[in-house]
């Protein structure tokens, strides 16, 4: 990868915010990328993914945000003050997204350099259903596993911002105990979708495959219900080296 991280993040944001893809509209969604060991870039509050430029991104200090993440109770004004104080560049007036807590925690996971949080209509149709938790737990076809992992992490609805980041952290800890790795996909009930990747293209690929999976899932319910792959079949696909070699040919390196 020869492009600077900031350029890759902006290009990824434009893809995720493309109106024709229906992943996010207006000011929905947010993206981030690790800048270095101490800081990361995150979309500013209110900025649009499809029109994002450098002015719509804020470089933030990990330590300031992660310290706030340990607080159990903060008022809305305290959260805003904390976000403003975490800005790494003097003179920047843009305020980091309220989901900055989420991004700071996710970018600290091993091998994760880019994060894309969107609100795709196809995914939210599932996440806003009464069967959301059960529905998204089922893996339906091999490429879903290859790109998106053996299962998503699922987070019951909680208030966006600091409470959501803390809930996602608990979900990731439980996921690691089950699968021995960090998730590639996080599904948040009545809220939206997160893709985690080593590269910007991996985030784009995970998002695209997850949207396909949501559409397949909805279609399967119309035909009598999903026929999910068995745990043994999921494990076989996720450990096959030929499948992962093929994935890397599509820009997931």
N, C-alpha and C positions, 0 to 999 in steps of 0.2 A: 504494500500500500504506500504509494508515494504522495498522495494528497494529504495535506494537513488534516488533523482530526476535525477541526472546525468546518472545513469544506465538506468532509464526508458527512458530518452531522446535518449540515444544511441540506445537502442533496437527499439524504435519507428522509428528512422532515418533509421535503417537497413531495417525495413519492408517497409517504404515508398520508399526506394532506391532499393528494390529488382528488378533486371532487368526483371524477369518474369511477374511482375505486370504492367510494362510499365507506371509507374507514373513519373519517372525521370531517365535521363541517364547522364553519364559523371559528370560534376560539377553542373548539374541543381538542383534547389530546395534548400530550407533551412528550418531549424527547430529551435525551441527555447523552453525554459521552465523557469518558474519563479524559481529562487533560494531562494530568500527571499524578504522582502519588498523593499530592496534597489538595488538588482542586479538580473540579469537573464543570462542564458546560451544561446548562439546563435552559429550557425555553422560558422566557419571561412570561409573567402572568398577562393573559389577554392577547398574546401574540397568536397569529394564525400559522399553522404548519405549512400550508400551501404557499404562503408568501414570506416565509421566514428568511431573515438575513441576519448578519452579525449583530445588528442593533437589537434584534429580538431574542438574543441569547445573553445569559448572565453567567460569568465564571464565579463559582462558589467554593468555599472552603469545606472540605469533608469534616474536619474536626468540629467546626462550629455547629453544623447541622446534626452530626451524630451525637453531640452533647445534648442538643435539644430533644433528640429522639428518645433519650433516657428519661425525660420528664413525664410524669404521669398526668399532670394537669397544667395546661397553659391556656390563657384566655386568647381570643382572636387577636387582640392588640399585641399581646406578648409574642404570639407566633409571627405576626407581621414584623415586629421589631427584630426578632431573631433572624428572620429571612434577610432583612436589610443589612443586619450586622455581619452576616455570613458572606457578603459580596467580597470577592478577592481583589477587585480593581477599584481604586479610589476614583470618585467622580461619576461612577455609573449610577444612573437614577432608576433604571428599570428594576422592578421587583421580581425575584424568582417565583416561579409557579408554586402554589400551595402544596403541590405534590413533590417538591424538592426533597422532602424527607424520604419519600419512597425511592427516588432516584439515588440519593446518597447511599442508602443501605444496599440497593441492588448492585450498584457499581463497585461495591466492596466485595462482591462474591467472586470467587476464583474463576478467572477466564472471561469475565463479563466486562466489556468495554463500551457497549452501546445499549441503550434501552429505548424502546418505542411503546408508548402508551396511547392507545386509540380507543374509539367507541364505535366499532363497525356495526352497522345495522344487523347484519346476518348473525353476528355473535351475540349482540344484545337481545335479539329476539329469543335466543336460548336462555341467556342469563336472567332475563326478566320473566321467565316462565316458572310455574310452580314446581317443575321437575329439574330445575337448573343443575343442582349438585350431582344428581344421578346421571343426567344426560351428558354432561361434559366429562364425566369420569370414564366414559366408554371410548376406546380407540377402535376406529372403524376400518382403516386400511393402512397398508405398509408405509407409504410415504408420509402419512401423518405422524407415525412413530419416528421415522428417520429424521424428519425436520424438526418436529415439535417435542420429541422426548417420549418416554413411556406413558406419561400422564401429565395433565396440567396440575398446578397447585390451585386450589379453590379457596376463595375467601368470602364468607358470608358478608352481607352488606354492613358497612360501617361508615361513619361520617368521613368524607374526604379530608385529606391533610394528614396531620400527625396521628390521629387514631387509626386511619387506614394504613399508614406505614407500619405502625406497631402490629396491626393485625396481619399484614403481609409477612412481617418478620416471623411471627408465630407459625404461619402456614409454611413458610420455607424451612423452618427448623423441623417441623413434622415431616415435610417432604423428604428432607435429607436423611432422616431416620429410616424412612421406608425404602428409598431408592439409592441412597449413598451418593447423591449428586444434587446440584442445584437444578431447579426447573428451568425449562426453556420458555414455558408459557405460564402465565398467571391469569386466572379467570376470576373476576370480581363481581359478585352477584349484584344485579341491578345497577351496574356501573360501567364496566368495560374490560379491556383486554390489555395485557402487557406481554411484549416479546423481549427476550434477553439474548444478546449475542456477543460473540467475540469481535465481530465486524459489523459494519453498517448493513452490508448486503445480507448477512445472516438474519438480522432483525427483519428486513424486508421479506425474505423468503419464509421465515416462520409466520409472519403475519399473513402473507398470501395463502399459505397452506392451511392455516387455522380458519381463514374465512371459507375456503373450500370445504373443510371438515364440517363447519357449522351448517353450510348449505346442504351437504350430504346428510347430516343428522336430521335436519328439518324434513328433507324429502323422505328419509326412511320412516319417520313417524307417520307420514301420509300413506305409506305402504304397509302399515301394520306394526311398525316399531323397528328399532335398530337391531341388527345382528352383529354384536360386538365381537372383536377378536378375543380369544381366550388369553389368560395371563401367560400361558406357555407360548402362544403365538407371538404375543407382544415381546416377551423376553428374547425369543429367537430373532425377531427382526431387529431389535435394538442392539444386538451383539454381533450381527452379521457384518464382516468387514467390507464385503462387496457393496452393500447398501450405502455405507458411509463414504466409501470411495466415490460412488456416483454422486452423492450429495455434494461433495467437495468440488466436483466439476462445475457446479452451478453457483460458485462464488461464496461458499460458506467457509472458506479457509480464513 
